[in-house]
């Protein structure tokens, strides 16, 4: 490891609570010069998705990273990861032994960025609004265990749950539970465009070119009250077409820091840079996973044996070694290896890749070979190596003689609407967890109202195993239910996990706070950044 690369330990799974530093709008130490951050995330408003930044709709890591700067939540995951702590709330907790009644008391003096006071009714409005709109992004499913929301006075909110949910505090830390001003957001309609009004550490001004954001200007919110210490006065996020353009901008000094998504080649180059380089590469703990998803009603993959044969043929070790190197690890479950409740279910069932075993699976199901498939992927959302990854997947499947594969790429703003309409039989996706718990690697894909709009449904998982796992406040005790879920997935293969990855940022040496620029769930924490002496 080159000494210019700072590697931070993984701090996930079961962790003791870590309290974020108390701060607020007056605790910043900004120098006055805006810190400029580069990203390849694209923020577009289209006919199919006209409201990309509405908390009731947004459900990808890029848009959430805008909302986390601007919209405040009752709870927040502290910068060292661990159990969520109060943010807009001054206290929250279960008030019954069955984890079905959760009460929060709001922090005194909370205001929206325009100065309007925040009351418990505003919290109820925001939560009920997301649940009622039921946007096709599927983000509302994070609030699916809520039965009713009650207010008592101006600053107490009580959530009555349909069933026990030990992960509920984590869900209240996600942007879908963000508090919005009823004066700016209609109760039953999404807010189109790129305006965001909340009570988070920053306000947002979006600079656009047509239907796309070119720069997001985050200015410190003087009315913010919460646990975060804001270490700058302004951060500008600039969106680039690709990783190469972003890297060139860093080299020229046009930006101070670049984050997702850097290419494997860039990361390798920066990790080998001389010790006196003006740029530091920071490696951070990450929980990103990549997988193939299936429309289990599509004729090409409707028979389980086809999906099982793909699981038997694909060589994850080769995929990681040739495309991502040390920046990723093979994954044999939906739940990453560093999360409590993980089980190597796919390896336990299929072992090493075997063409002969895959051939037997297809023969027993009377499937004629080669099976013709199209693998769909997005060209501009998960980084420039995605195309290479799918070319190698095609080669592995084709070389088996059992499949005849075509690959097809599309930009994110057309890929996602097509996926949600069920136009793809097999498609590649990534997942950055909403919160670092095994529940968030199974429920979004397998529960009712799953985020993929998948037709796959397993009654044992939905009716028994997910509810059982959520009843366990001690997440180790949820292991039995979670293992059963992962074993069912390995047998049915509605989803085929491929790899889990690390996270990186690259920054000029005078930028401070880079060790906390991203947490393990890929949350961008712009408030941590500042300017100081060279590292």
C-alpha positions, -999 to 999 in steps of 0.1 A, spaced: 0 0 0 14 34 -10 17 57 20 -3 83 1 -34 62 5 -53 65 37 -72 33 45 -99 35 71 -111 4 89 -146 -10 83 -169 0 112 -201 -18 104 -224 -46 118 -229 -45 155 -215 -13 169 -218 6 201 -236 39 197 -214 67 187 -225 103 194 -220 129 167 -205 161 178 -230 187 188 -229 216 166 -253 237 145 -251 266 121 -228 286 143 -202 259 147 -187 260 112 -152 272 105 -155 279 68 -128 299 51 -151 316 27 -138 298 -4 -163 272 -17 -150 236 -17 -157 221 -51 -166 184 -53 -168 165 -85 -192 136 -92 -203 116 -122 -238 113 -108 -263 128 -132 -294 147 -119 -320 150 -146 -357 157 -147 -375 137 -174 -411 131 -184 -409 97 -167 -392 111 -136 -400 148 -133 -394 151 -95 -359 136 -89 -353 155 -57 -386 150 -39 -380 130 -7 -411 110 -15 -396 99 -48 -358 100 -47 -343 66 -42 -307 64 -56 -274 72 -39 -269 104 -60 -302 121 -53 -301 110 -16 -267 126 -13 -283 159 -23 -312 154 1 -290 144 31 -274 179 29 -307 197 28 -335 178 44 -333 169 81 -344 136 96 -354 127 131 -325 104 134 -291 102 118 -263 76 115 -232 92 132 -201 98 112 -183 68 126 -213 46 117 -232 26 144 -266 30 158 -286 61 147 -287 90 171 -313 119 173 -309 147 148 -340 168 144 -353 150 175 -337 155 209 -348 120 219 -364 90 203 -371 55 215 -394 25 217 -419 29 245 -432 -7 246 -416 -41 250 -428 -52 216 -410 -26 195 -443 -14 180 -446 21 195 -418 46 187 -419 81 201 -397 111 193 -395 146 209 -384 173 186 -354 195 193 -363 230 206 -362 259 182 -362 238 150 -368 259 119 -370 254 81 -343 272 62 -368 301 55 -373 306 92 -407 289 96 -409 269 129 -411 231 126 -438 213 145 -448 177 151 -475 182 125 -449 190 99 -431 157 107 -464 138 104 -473 156 71 -439 146 56 -441 109 66 -478 105 57 -472 123 24 -445 98 13 -466 68 23 -497 82 5 -480 91 -28 -464 57 -31 -440 68 -59 -430 41 -84 -394 44 -72 -405 22 -43 -389 43 -16 -422 45 4 -416 8 13 -391 19 39 -420 32 58 -442 1 53 -442 -10 89 -460 23 100 -496 19 108 -504 55 120 -485 86 129 -498 106 160 -488 139 173 -490 152 209 -486 189 212 -461 208 190 -431 186 195 -439 150 201 -444 125 173 -455 89 180 -453 61 154 -476 32 158 -462 2 139 -481 -27 123 -455 -51 135 -423 -51 155 -395 -34 136 -361 -31 154 -347 -14 123 -373 15 124 -348 40 140 -325 33 110 -354 40 86 -361 73 102 -325 83 93 -332 80 55 -343 109 32 -378 95 26 -384 104 63 -371 139 58 -391 168 71 -405 191 45 -425 223 47 -462 218 38 -461 253 23 -436 240 -4 -448 204 -9 -483 193 -19 -498 166 2 -507 143 -27 -484 154 -55 -447 152 -61 -427 184 -64 -412 186 -99 -378 200 -107 -347 207 -86 -359 228 -57 -355 214 -22 -366 231 10 -359 216 44 -340 222 77 -307 204 70 -272 219 73 -273 234 38 -297 252 14 -295 242 -23 -294 262 -55 -293 241 -86 -277 254 -117 -291 236 -147 -286 231 -184 -319 221 -199 -333 193 -178 -300 184 -161 -282 199 -130 -247 210 -139 -238 223 -104 -254 220 -70 -245 249 -47 -248 241 -10 -247 271 13 -246 267 51 -281 271 65 -281 298 93 -313 283 108 -299 247 111 -302 231 145 -289 196 149 -260 174 158 -238 182 128 -208 205 129 -206 223 96 -170 229 87 -175 251 56 -197 279 44 -203 265 9 -197 234 -11 -203 232 -49 -210 198 -64 -202 197 -102 -215 169 -123 -192 154 -150 -199 132 -180 -174 106 -170 -146 97 -146 -119 109 -170 -134 144 -172 -137 145 -135 -101 134 -130 -88 160 -154 -107 187 -134 -90 176 -103 -56 177 -119 -63 212 -133 -75 224 -99 -110 230 -110 -123 208 -82 -109 200 -47 -123 165 -43 -137 138 -65 -159 109 -54 -182 85 -71 -176 72 -95 -139 69 -101 -125 43 -125 -104 13 -113 -75 28 -135 -78 62 -117 -77 45 -83 -47 24 -92 -29 55 -106 -36 76 -75 -26 48 -51 8 46 -67 13 84 -67 45 98 -52 45 107 -16 48 144 -24 17 144 -46 -8 172 -42 -36 147 -41 -45 121 -15 -65 90 -22 -86 79 7 -100 44 9 -132 41 30 -153 12 43 -181 5 18 -212 -17 16 -219 -13 -21 -230 -45 -39 -236 -54 -75 -260 -80 -88 -280 -93 -117 -317 -91 -113 -343 -111 -131 -379 -106 -142 -390 -140 -131 -420 -138 -153 -400 -132 -185 -400 -162 -208 -362 -164 -211 -356 -168 -173 -390 -178 -160 -377 -214 -154 -356 -215 -122 -331 -238 -138 -320 -211 -162 -312 -187 -133 -295 -215 -114 -274 -224 -143 -262 -188 -146 -253 -189 -109 -234 -221 -115 -214 -208 -145 -205 -172 -135 -170 -169 -121 -170 -141 -95 -133 -144 -88 -123 -139 -124 -148 -111 -127 -133 -92 -98 -97 -99 -106 -100 -88 -143 -122 -58 -139 -119 -44 -103 -88 -60 -88 -83 -52 -51 -112 -27 -52 -139 -54 -49 -145 -88 -34 -166 -117 -47 -201 -118 -31 -221 -150 -25 -251 -134 -8 -273 -103 -10 -259 -95 25 -222 -83 24 -196 -102 43 -190 -74 68 -227 -72 79 -240 -92 108 -263 -119 95 -242 -126 63 -242 -162 50 -223 -175 19 -255 -191 6 -246 -191 -31 -212 -207 -25 -227 -232 -2 -252 -243 -29 -231 -240 -61 -195 -241 -50 -169 -233 -77 -181 -225 -112 -190 -257 -131 -202 -260 -167 -211 -297 -162 -233 -290 -132 -250 -261 -151 -256 -284 -181 -272 -310 -158 -295 -283 -143 -308 -273 -177 -311 -309 -190 -332 -319 -160 -355 -290 -167 -357 -299 -204 -342 -265 -214 -328 -264 -249 -293 -248 -252 -279 -224 -259 -303 -202 -240 -306 -168 -256 -304 -139 -232 -299 -101 -232 -281 -87 -203 -290 -50 -198 -268 -25 -179 -266 12 -173 -237 30 -191 -233 61 -168 -244 53 -132 -220 28 -117 -188 38 -133 -169 32 -165 -159 -4 -156 -195 -16 -159 -193 -22 -197 -161 -42 -192 -179 -62 -164 -208 -71 -187 -185 -80 -216 -168 -105 -192 -201 -119 -180 -212 -124 -216 -179 -142 -223 -182 -165 -193 -218 -175 -202 -211 -178 -239 -179 -199 -234 -200 -224 -214 -218 -233 -246 -250 -232 -226 -259 -195 -233 -260 -171 -262 -258 -137 -247 -263 -102 -260 -254 -72 -238 -271 -38 -241 -263 -6 -223 -285 25 -217 -281 57 -198 -296 58 -164 -324 82 -172 -338 57 -197 -325 25 -181 -345 30 -148 -379 38 -164 -375 7 -187 -365 -15 -157 -396 -3 -137 -418 -11 -167 -405 -47 -168 -388 -43 -201 -357 -63 -191 -355 -100 -184 -320 -97 -169 -303 -65 -158 -274 -53 -138 -279 -32 -107 -260 -18 -78 -272 -13 -42 -259 13 -17 -277 5 15 -302 28 30 -287 19 64 -261 -7 74 -282 -36 85 -289 -70 69 -326 -61 67 -318 -35 41 -301 -60 18 -331 -84 18 -364 -65 24 -360 -39 -5 -357 -68 -30 -379 -95 -15 -407 -78 6 -440 -64 -6 -436 -33 -28 -399 -43 -35 -378 -16 -51 -373 -36 -83 -410 -41 -89 -400 -78 -93 -428 -103 -97 -409 -128 -75 -427 -134 -43 -420 -159 -15 -446 -161 12 -423 -176 38 -399 -147 34 -426 -120 34 -450 -134 60 -426 -151 84 -388 -146 80 -386 -108 75 -410 -101 103 -391 -126 126 -358 -109 118 -372 -74 126 -384 -85 160 -348 -90 172 -333 -58 186 -301 -79 190 -292 -83 154 -271 -114 161 -303 -131 172 -318 -124 138 -292 -145 122 -313 -177 119 -341 -160 100 -317 -140 78 -297 -172 69 -330 -189 58 -338 -159 36 -304 -160 20 -306 -198 14 -340 -194 -3 -326 -167 -26 -297 -189 -35 -321 -217 -45 -347 -195 -63 -322 -170 -78 -345 -140 -83 -313 -120 -78 -277 -131 -84 -251 -113 -63 -217 -107 -79 -194 -85 -58 -191 -60 -30 -169 -30 -34 -148 -4 -15 -152 33 -16 -127 60 -25 -123 98 -26 -94 117 -40 -88 152 -27 -63 180 -27 -40 178 4 -54 210 19 -89 196 22 -96 183 57 -123 159 68 -119 135 39 -118 105 62 -155 111 69 -165 124 34 -185 91 29 -199 67 54 -202 30 48 -236 35 32 -221 59 6 -237 89 24 -218 120 13 -211 141 44 -202 175 29 -203 192 63 -172 173 73 -150 190 47 -129 220 54 -98 238 43 -66 236 63 -29 229 61 -16 202 39 -18 167 53 
